[in-house]
Amino acid sequence: MKILVCISNVPDTTTKVTFTDNNTQLITNGVQFILNPYDEIALAKAIELIEGDNGSVTVIHVGEINSEPTIRKALAIGATDAIRINTKPIDAWFVANQIAYYLKGNHYDLILTGSESIDFNGSKVTSMLGELLSIPSVSVIKKLTIEGNNAIVEREIEGGKEIISMPLPIIVGTSEGVAEPKIPTMRGIMSARTKPLTVIEAVHLEVNTGIIEFEFPEQRGNVRLVNSDDLEELISLLHNEVKVI
């Protein structure tokens, strides 16, 4: 089985971020970038599916050269090889089109993505890829099994679970529960240095979106402590200051 895993390079959520150019550009100096956690789940599942020399796992990333440490981490975790499409990932539509263009000339049985990236939380690339390639796509799955030439996926819906069976090839977006992320071993880290990392140039696409401005969330107010016996003060605060009753 040939599996392709789409990965993204995202800021660690513990990193303090700042912006420049009228709050339209992220200042990357000092920002710690990591492999997107949902993509890491997808990668772990892909490696699990090929255990016992049952195929190969290729990771693909749309990004510039500074993202290669993240790609090397994916190789250290267990990916067979990697592809970097050499361009800045402008938005979900741009990224999906770059990957789709590559896939139109390269066949894979299964394409895995994370259900979302932790920087933009858009959850768009999976379905866009399915539409661009005219193959089935399912996102936010909780379970994935392969039986012959069919994939069986499970996801949560309101009031229960949905189980879908589809013939390969398919595209799925993984979330928590599909697999446990793997920690690179020393052997994996050493072998990642020599695994193939192919760089291909991006196709030209018209950019249809732009960043108007990034905004920080409002700062939380100070905590107000109210004596447990003073019910009247609590009601007054909730009514007059917080205005929730």
Secondary structure by P-SEA (a helix, b strand, c coil): cbbbbbbbbbccccbbbbbcccccccccccccccccaaaaaaaaaaaaaacccccbbbbbbbccccaaaaaaaaaaaccccccccccccccaaaaaaaaaaaaaaccccbbbbcccccccccccaaaaaaaaacbbbbccccbbbbcccbbbbbbbcccbbbbbbbcccbbbbbcccccccccccaaaaaaaaccbbbbbbbcbbbbcccccccccccccccbbbbccccaaaaaaaaccccccc
